[in-house]
Amino acid sequence: APRLAASFDLFGDGRTFLIAGRNRYFGKTLLAYKLREMDRSYLQVRSSYGDWPSPPSSPGDPTYRYSELETPRTDETVVGLDQVLWGGVTKLRYIERDGKKGFAREKDPLTKAYVLNNKGSSRHYQYRLAWERWWPQHYLALNATYQKTRVSNEDYSETFDADDLMEEVWYDGDVIALSDLPRKDFNRPWVGNLIYSARLPKGFT
């Protein structure tokens, strides 16, 4: 995956730098999901009396099916400014990530098998302001980030089938629609950090 980063000393004095970057990241492997393809369905019938029949000599259709897919990718753009200020360095960054070919799944109406596809997508952007300073025995950093993310599906197991979203489930003492379940993940629009580090006697930090 390509990585590109550049900085430009705006006034030639080593105090003000313009920053830019363009990167691409590829998604992780899906070995666990590929292994699901080995799951097979079986149909066994027995009368009211007697033992279960022996397992079928051949397995049924796979419950999960994966065709050849493209690897999900995320394209990232970074622009920013570094400025020497108050004895330290202030950093301003804008980061945008565009996710394409993300994994999602849909159910085949004929075989009832789940098929993985590349219909997922995501969009993320963030603004980050940070300041940091070093002393011989101390380090101090403050930063704040505003970020927002939009995704087409929260995980690989989510489907785009309308029938699945109308399914009812039991939650917290009530029957509600599957689509009304509380989210498992939440965006944190604002994140702030204060970091202080000091070298202490006896090798402690």
N, C-alpha and C positions, 0 to 999 in steps of 0.2 A: 504494500500500500504506500502511495507516495506521501511524503512529508516535505513541506516547504515553509521556511521561516526566514524573515528578513527584518533587519533593524537599520535605521538611518539616523545618524547623529545630526540633528536638525541645524544646530548652530556651530558645530565643530568644536565644542568645548567640553564634551563628555557629560553634559548635564540634562539634555533633553533628547529623547529618542522616540522616533515613530516606529511602531511595531506592526507587522503584518504577517499573516500565516494562512496557508491553505493545506488541509490534510484530508486524508481519507482513511476510514477505519472499516474493516470487514468484521462481520458477526462471528460469533463462536461456532464451533462445530456442534452438531446435533446428534451425537451418538446415541444418547438416551432415547430420542424420538425415533431414530432409525431402528433401534431395537424393538420398538413397539410394533413394527411391521411384522414381527414374528408371532405376535398374538393372533390366534386363530379362534374362530367361533365353532362350536360343536352343537349338534342337535341329537339328543337322545330321548327315546320314548320308552316308557315301561307301562305295564298294566298295573292294576290296583294291587296285585300280589306279585311276589317274586323279587329277586335281586335286580339291581341295576345291570343293564347289559354291559358288555365289555366296551371300552372306548372305540370309537370309529377307527377303521384302519387308516384313514387319511384325514388330515385336518380340513376344516372348512375354509371359508374365505377370510382374509385378514380383516381385522377390525380397524386397522390404520393402514393407509396406503400413501406412499410418498413417491411422486414422480420426480424427474430431474428438475432441480430448482437452481435458481441463481443464488449466490451468496449475498445475504443482506449487507448493505453498506451504509455508511454515514459520511457525508461530506461536511467538513468543518471549515468555517471562515473565521479568522481572528484579526481584529484591528485594535490598536491601542496606543497608549502614550506612557512613557516612563519619564519622570521628572525628579531630579534631586531637589529635596525640599525638607526644611527643618532638620537638617543633619542626617536625613535618611532618604529613602526612595519612595515616591508615590507612583502607583501603577493604576492606570485606567484601562479596562478591557471591555470590548464587545465581542461576544462569541455567539455564533449561529451554527446550528447543526441540523442538517437535512437528511433524515433517514429514508432510504428507498429500498424496495424489494424485501420488506420485512416479512417474517413468517406469520401466517395465520392459518386457520383451517376451515374447511367447509365439509358438509356431509353429502356424500353421493346419494341421490334419491333412489337409485336402483340397487346398489350393493349395500347401502347403509354404512359404508366404511368412511372414516374420516380421511380427508385428503389435505395434505399440507400445500399451501400456495404462497405466492409472493405478493399478495395483495396488501400487506401491511405497510404502514408509513408512519413517520413521526416528524415533528418540527420542534426544535428547542432553541431558545435564545436567552442570553443572560448578559447583564451589565455588572461589572465587578470593579470596586474601588478598594485599593489596598495601600497601606503605608507600612514600611518596615525600617528598622534601624538597628545597627550593631554597635556594641561597645566591647572593650577587651574581654569583659566577663559576663556581659548581658546581651540579650536580644529581645526586641519588642516588635510586635506586629499587630495591626488592626486591619480588618477587612469586612466589607459588606457586599452582598450579592443579591441582586434581584433577578429572578429567573422564571421562565414559563415554558411548559412543555405540553404539546398536543400529540396524542397517539391514536391510531385507528383501532388498536386492540391492546389490552394490557398485557397479555401473555399469549404464548403459542396455542394454548388450549381454547382460547375464545373463538367462537364461531360467528359467522355473519348471517346465519340462518334465522329468519324471523320466527319460525316455529319454536326454536330453542329459547328465544328471548321471552316467549309467552308462557313457558313452562313455569309452574308454581312450585314453591318450596316452602318448608317450614322454617321460620327464623324468629327467634326471640318470642316464642309463644303465639305467633300469627302466621297465617298463610299469605305469602306475598309473591309477586311475580319475580322470576329469576333476574330480570333486568333491573329490579328495584333493590337488589342486595347492596349493602354499603360497599363503597370502593375499598379495595385492598391496599391501594397505594394513594398517597396524597402528595401533591406538589407543595413545596415549601417556598412560597414566592420570595420571602425575605430570609436571608441567612447572614448572621454576623458572628465574627470570631475575634477574640482577644487572646493573644499568645505572648507569654512572657517566659523566657528561659534564662537561667543563671548558672554559672559554674560555681560550685561550692567546694569547701575543703574536703580532703579525703577522697577525691575523685568523683564526688556526687554531682549530678546536674539536676 
